[in-house]
Amino acid sequence: MSTDPGNGLAATDTDRPTVAHVLHRLDFAGAEVLAAELSRQQGDRYRFVFLCLDDVGDLGRQLAGEGYAVLDLKRRPGVDLAVSKRIHHAVREHRIDLLHAHQYTPFFYAAMSRGMSLKPPVLFTEHGRHYPDVRRRKRLIANQLLLRRFDRVTAVGTFVKEALVENEGIAPERIEVIYNGIDPARFNGAAVGDVRRKLGIALDQPVVLQVARFHGVKDHPTALRAFAETVRHVPNAVLLLAGDGNERPAIESLVCELDLDIHVRLLGMRDDVPALMRAADVFMLSSLSEGVSLTLLEAMGAKLPIAATDVGGNNEVVVHGQTGLLSPRQDAAALAGSLVRLLTDPALRQRFGDSGHQRLLQRFGQQRMHQRYVRCYEQILQRVAVRPQQAPRALAG
């Protein structure tokens, strides 16, 4: 899918540099939402294009409707070098000055699209890591060649930066941490009674919410087993699962197996997450691995206490015993203990929710995040403009 450049993206507009976000696909998920909001908020400074490796996605169709150029690169299974050629053509057609690659595979194809040239420069943003994360010698060698003189690397948290150093061989001085951020104003307001009524949930019923795609890394089985233990202590509790994905049939089967049919609502993909957040009492995240989860930040924006696994960057967001409770990955009993403690102690929920909201305002604001990315763009483009074209040089480890 491709669109004509609109929304201020006219082909004759040469006043603003053009930045292309390179992503797997544009679904309503963390990295994708970040790229979309950055583009919407910074349109007075830059023209933005979206290059999707695998599919445009629902968010991509929305952005196309807003007038952005959204291209489907139609990647085939395996290493598809034709994708790099398509990126190269897109760079020429849309006069792209900077490729902002989100996640490693988009970075690989963006970097390969340049051949032996230094241009356009690439900003590689790593949002999270696979679990288990492994160090591969071939990747270490490739990264030395892919990262060029003008390129920059950012990580959404300290955990992610350390993984890039350890498992990708990228020099730590080349990596800047830019924490994810959200607009807390989206989550202002009291609990939304209409949401509960539509879902058949009483206003005084304890509600736990998890927002995550139905993928193995989110470990919904541990969430369900923890909740099965929770309802033994809080019999009228309800669990809302917002999201979808290829694990849905297995999740539905486990709900039945654990006899949770009357307690669990599978909501599918939702565009009213702020309302769901405000209608819940506790936010849960059972992931095996995380970078810096936007859903945790959203929960803090809604003043929700958090029960999450202590993995990846979660402990950079949640302060155990102050804004929420952390437990080991795949430990359903420990996660259940966190849920029961929070659901049965309204004063604790209030204290954690207020503390989490203050922490969000201090460290994870969207405006601060956008300013940091804009500064990266400006620094990269300035270096490209003032330095002559040179042959690629291997990255010092």
N, C-alpha and C positions, 0 to 999 in steps of 0.2 A: 504494500500500500504506500502510495505517495500522495502528497497534497501539494497544491499550488501554494507558494509562500504567501501567507496572509497575516492578519493580526500584526500589522506593522513590519512584515517580513518581505516587503516588496524587493524585487530583484535590483531595482535602481538605488536602493538605500545603501549608501557606502559610509554613512556617518558612524555606524557602530560596528565593532568587530563581530564576527559570527562565531558562536560556540556551538558545537554539536555534542549533545549527550549521546554516548554509545552505551547501550544496555542490552540485556538479554531480550526483554520484552517489557511493555508498559502495562503492568497490572497495578492494582491498588495495593502496593506493598511498600516497604520502607524506603529503599533506594530510589524506586521509581517516583514515589510521591515527593521525596526530597528534590529530585531533578525537576519535576513539574513545577513545584512551588518556587524554586529558585528562578526558573525561567519566567514565571508569571510576575514575580516581584522585581526582577532586574531587567525587564524588557526595555527600560529607558536607556540602559547602558549597553546592552548587547542584543544581537539577533540570535535566536536559538533555533536549532534544528535537532530532530530526534532520529537516531539510527538504531533500529532494533534488529538484533541478530536473528531471533527465532519467530517473532510474531509481533504485530502491533499491540494487541491486547486492548482491554476495555478502556484503560486510561489513555492509551494512544489514540483510540478513536475519539475520545473526548477532546484531547488536545488538537487533533486534526479538525474537529468541529469548531475549535476556537481560532483556527487559522494557521496553526504551526505546520511546518513541513515535517511529516512523519514518514519515514521510509522503512519498509520491510526488506531486510537483507537476505531473507530466505536461506538461512544456513542449513546445510545438509548434515547428517550424522557424521561424526568423526571430525578430523581437521579439514575444514573446507576453505581453502585459500582463495576461492572465488569471492568469499565475503570481503577479504581485504581489497580485492580489486574493485568491488562495489563501493567500499568506503572511499577508495582513491577517487573514483568517478564522482561520488557525492561531494568530496572536498572541492573538486574543480567546478562542478555545476553550481554549488551553493556558496562558493568562495569562502570556505570554512577556514578560520584563522587558528582555532584551537579545538582539539578533540578532548572532551571530558569523559573518560571511560570509567564506568561504574562496575566494579568487580573485575576479577582477573581475566576471564575469558574475553570480555569486551576490550580490555587493555591489550591483550595479545593481538587481536585482529586489528585494533586501531594502530598499534605500533608497527605491525607488519605492512600496513597499507602504504607506508612511506617509502618502502624500499630502502635505498641507501641515503635518502635525504634526511635532513634534520627537521623538516617542516611537513605538516603543521606540528607544533609541539603537542604533547599529550599530558594531561593531568589525570593520573590514575588514582581513583578513590576506592579503597578497600572498605567494604561495609561489614563484612563478617567472614567467617572461616568455616570450611567443611568440618564435620566431625566423623571420624577422627582426622585430625590435621597431620599431614605427613610431609617430610622433606624429600624432594625428588631431585636427583643430580641433574637430569636433563633440564628441568625448569631453572635450576640455579645458573646453569650455563646460558640458557636462553635469555634470562633476565639481564645478564651482563650486556647482551647485544641489543635487547629491545629498548631499554631505557637510554635515552640520548641526552645530550648536553643541556638542552633547554627544558626537559621534562621535569615534572614534579610528582610527588607521591603524597597522598594524605590518607590518614586512617581515622575512623570514626571514634576510636578510643585507644587507650594505652595497651590493652590486651591485643587488639588487632595490630597495632604497630609492632609489638614484640613478635607476633606470629610472622609478620612480613620480614622481619630481620632474621628470625630463626629458620623459617621454612622456605623463604624466597630469596635469601641472600642479599637483600637490599640494605645498603648502609643506613644506619639509624639517623645520621645527620641529613639524609635526603627525605625523611618522612616527617611530616607535620601532622599532629593530632588536631583534628577539627571535630569537636563533639557534635552529634546530631542535635537538632533543636526543633521545637514546634512553636506555634502561636497559641499561647495559653488562653487567649480570648475566645477561641472556639469552644472551650469547655466551661465557660462561665454559666451560672444558672443553678437552680435547685434541681432535685431529682425529678425526672420526667414521668409523671404518673401515667400518661397516655401509653408510653412504651410498655409498661408493666400490664396495663389493661389489655392491650392488643395481644400480648403473649400469654394472657390468662394467669398472671402472677399477682398475688395480693400485695397491697402496698406495704404490709408489715412482714412479708416473707423475705428471709435472707437470700441474697442473690450473689453468686460468684460469676464473674465474666472472664473468658479467655478469648482474645482476638489473635488469631494466627492461622496461616494457611495449613491445610491438612497435608502435612509433609512429615516424613519420619524424623527430621531434625527437631520438630516442635514437640515430639513425644506425647501425643494426646493419650496413649494408653496409660502412662503414669498419671496424667491429670485425672483420667476417669477412675483409676483404682484409688487414687487419693480421695476423690469425691465420694466414692462408694463407702470408704471408711468415715468420711465426714458426716454423711447422712445418718450414720448410727448414733451420732452425738447431737446432730441438728436435723431432725427428721423432716422438717418442712423446707429444707434448703433447696435451691434451684441453681443449676449450672447452665449458663448460656455460652455456647460455642459459636463465635462468629468467624466465618472463613469457609473455604472449600479447597478441594484438591483431590489428588489421586488416592489418598488414604481414607476417603470418606466411607466406602463400603466396610472397611475393617473397623472403623470407628463406630459405625452403626451397629455392627455385629457385637462389638464389645459392650456397647450400651445395653443391648438385650441380655448378653451373657451375665452382666453385673446387676441385672434387674433394676436399671436406672431409668427406664422409659418415662416414668412420670416426673422425674427430677431433671432430665437433661433436654435442652432445646438446641437442635442444630439449626442455626439461623441462616447458613449460607453466606455469600458475600453481601456485605451491608454498606450502604452509603450514609448511615446515620450513627457511626461509631460514637461521636460525642454524646448523643442522646442515650445510647446504651451504657456508656461510661457513667453518666449522671444517674442512671436508673439502677446501678449496681451498688453493692456494699463492699465487695472485695475484688481486686483484680488478681488473676493467677496467670503465671507463665511457667510452663513445665519443660522448656527447651533443653536439648542436649548441648547446644552451643548457641551463642548470640554474639553479635558485635555490640552495638549500643542500640537497643530495641526502641523504635519509635512508639510502640504500643505501651511500653513502660512509661515513657515520657507523657503519653496521652493520659494514662491513668493518674499520673502525678498532676497533670493539668486539671483533671476532674476531682482532685483531692481524694483519690481512692487509696486505701492502704494496699500493699502489694504482698502477695505470697509467690515467690519465684525460686527457681533453681539457681544455685551459686555457680554459674558457668559463664565463661567468656567475660564480656564487659558488664554483666548484670550488677556486679558489686561496685562498679564505677558509677552506677545510677542509683541503686538502692542501698541505703545505709542500714545494715541489719540492726534491728532493735530501735531504729529511729524513724524510718520511713516505711519499713516493711520487714518481712521475715524471709531469710534465705535458707535453702536446704540443699543437700547434695542431689546431683542429677540421678534420676531413676529411683529415687527413694520415696515411694508412695506414702509410706507411714510418716516420714518426716514432713512431707508436704501437707498431708492431712492434718498433722498436728498444728501447722501454721494456720491452716484454714479454720480449724475449730477454735483456736485461740482468738483469731480476729473476729469470727462470726459471733462469738459469745461475749465479746467485750466491746460495747459501743464506744466507751471512752478511749480505749486504745485505738480503735479505728479512726476516731476523730483526731487524735494526737498525731498518728502516723500520716493521715491524709493532709493535715495542715503543714506538717514538717516537709513532706514530699513536695507540696506545692511551692513552698519557699525555696527548696533546693532547685526546683525547676526554674524558677525565676532568676536565680543567681547564676546557674551554670548552663542551662540547656534551652535558652531562648532562640527562636528562629532568626530574629534580627541579627544577633551576634554571629550565628552560624553563617548567614548570608554574607555578612561583612567580611568574614574570614575567606570565604570562597572568592568573593570579588577581589580581595587583595591578592589572592593567588593568581587569578586571571590577569590582573594588571601587571604583576611582577613578571609572569611568564611572557606576556605579549611585549612588554617593554624590553626584556632581554633579547627577544627575537628581533625586534626592530633595530636595536642599536649594535648588534653584533653581526659580522658577516657570516655568510653560509660557510660551514666547515664540514669536513668529513666526520662521520660518526666516530666516537671514541668509546671504548668499553667502559662500563661503569666500574668504578673502584669499589671493591667490597668493603 
